[in-house]
């Protein structure tokens, strides 16, 4: 492990979006509320032209702030839509997408069911690994297991890791478990308070156990 890991930052996961117009009105203020490294854009399935247009509309808001825009899947349109990369769920999806994304775009790996899967993702060429996100049915590993996975990864590997916070109370423990990035999901968009307030609250709980400098290579 590097003696000093990069400073810890936030990674925003959007709701699954159809029309992105209303979301665009909120995202600008949200991105100003904390140190956000990347936004993972989740889109409802539709035709390819519509997907590309929706990605471009969000990219115009996100990337001008020097924040990476990643797609949840859809690696085949990342370049044409101007996204910085894609997040792939599972080893098979990751390996299938690498030739499309590399070397110019970020390939993130999630849906990693074991330590072995995480190591396979790193060996294949993932730019980061994510632990703790919910699966398609809404389930996820016990929080103690996620903490353990993050601590193990940070001790042995330099490749950045993302810890997925299911609520505000999980942000600080994930940071203390040495997640390089803490992902904030649906709860920041569904709370009664504005997303910016939820993100600011998360940023206040994001501590840096080790000294850090510039952000890591991915997410950028």
N, C-alpha and C positions, 0 to 999 in steps of 0.2 A: 504494500500500500504506500502511496505517496505520503510523506510526512505531513503535508499540508494540502488538504483537498480544497477545491474552489468554494467560494462562499455559497451558501444555500439560498435558493431562489424558489419562486412559485411557478407552477405549471397549471394553467387553467384548462379544464375540460368542459366544453359547452354542452348544453342539452342537445338532444337529437333534433335538428332543425329542418323544417320544410322551407317556408319562405323566410329568408334571412333579414328582411327589411326592418322588422321591429327589433330584432336582436342587435343590429348595427347601431341603433339609436342608444342602446345601453352600454355597448362594449367599450366605447371610448373612455367614459368615466371610470369604468371598472379597471381598465388597464393602467390608469393613473394612480390607483389606490394602493399598489404594492409593487415590489420588485418582481415583475413577471418575466420569465425567460421564454415561455412558449405557450401557445394556445393550440389545443387539440380540437379541431372542428369536426363535429359529428353531424352527418347529413342523412336525412331520410332518402331512401332509394328513389331515383327518378331517371330520366334520360340523361345521357352524357353531356349534352350541350347545356342543359339547365344546371347540372352539377358544377360545370366549369364556371358558369356565370356567377353562381352563388359563392364559390370559392374566391373568385376575383373580387367580389364585393366586400367580403370580410378581409381579404388580404390587404386591401387598400387602407383599412383602418389599423390593422395589426402591425404590418411590416414597416410602416412609416415611423413607428416607435422603436424600431430595431428589435422587435420581438418575432421569434420564429412562428410560422403558421404551419401546423402539421395536420394532415387529414387522417381521420379514423378509417383506415382502409383506403381503397381507391388509389393505389400507387400508380396505376396506368394513366391517371389524369394529373398527377402532381405537377409535372413539368409544364404541361400546357396551361394549367390553371395558375401557375406562378406560385404554388405552395413550396415551402422549404423542405418538405418531406412527408412521410407517412408513418403512422403507428400501426403495426401489424400484430394481430392476436394469434399466437401460436407459432411454433417453429416452422410448420409447413408454409404458412402464409408469409412469414419473414423470408425464408429462403427463396420462395417463388418470386418475391418482389425485389430482391437485392439487385438483380441485373438491370431492372428498370430504374431504380433509385440511385444506385452508385455510379460514379463517385461523387456526383454533384449535390445529392440530396440526403437528408437525414432518414435513416431507417431505425425506427424505435421498435422495441420488442415488449409485448405484454402477453397476458394469458399464459404465463410460465408456471406450470403446475409443480415443478420440483427444482431443486438446486441443479440437477443435471440439465434440465431444460434451459435454465439461465446460462449455464456454461456453454451449452450448444449455441445459444443465441450470440453470445460474445464471440465464440470461435468463428461463427458464420459471417460476422461483420456488422452486428448491430451497433448503433451509436449510443444506445442506452438500454437499460432494462427497467421495467416497471413491476413493482410488487404491490399487491393488495387491491387492485381494481376489481370491481364487481364483474361477474360473468354475465352472459346473456340472460340468465334467469334471475339475476339480482343477488346471487350468493357470492360470498368471498371467504377467504381463510380467516381463522380467529386472529384478532389483532396481535396477540402475543407471538404468533407464528410469523406475522409480517415483520414485527420488530426484530425477531431473531434472524430472519432472512436478510434484512438490511444490514444488520451488524456483521453478519458473516460475509456479505458481499464487500462491504467497505473495508474490512480487514484484509481481504485477499486480492481485490481487483481495483484497478484504477478507472475502469469504464464507469461512467456515471450511472447512478441508480435513482429511480423515482419512487417515492413512497406515496401511495394513494390514501388521502385522508377522507374518511367517510363522514366526518363532522369536524367542527372546530376543535373539540377536545383532543382530537388525534394529531393535530398539527405539531405541537411541541414535542410529544413523544417520538414522532417520526423524525423530526430534526435531531433529537438526542440520540436516535438510533443511526445517525450519520447518513440519512438520505441526502443526496446532492440537490434534489428537487422535491418539493412536496406538491402533489397534485390535488387540486380542489375541484370536486365534481358537482353533481346536480344540486346539492344543498345550498351552494352559494347563489344559485339562480332562483330557487324556490322559497327562500326565506322571505318573511314579510318585509324585512329591511331591504334597501337597494343592494344590488350585487357589489357595488363599490364599498359599502359599509362592511359586508361580510368578508371581502378580500382584505380590507384594511385591518380587520380584527385578526384574520389569519396571519397577516404580515407581522403584527405585533407579537404573535406567539412563535414566530419563526426565529429561532435562535441559532447561533453558529458555534457549536462546541469546539471547533478547531478554527484557527486563523485561516483566512482565505483571501485570495486576490481576485483576478479576473475570472469570469464564468468559464466553465468547461466547454469543450468543443461541440457538445450536442446534449440537449437542445441548446441553440445558441441565443 
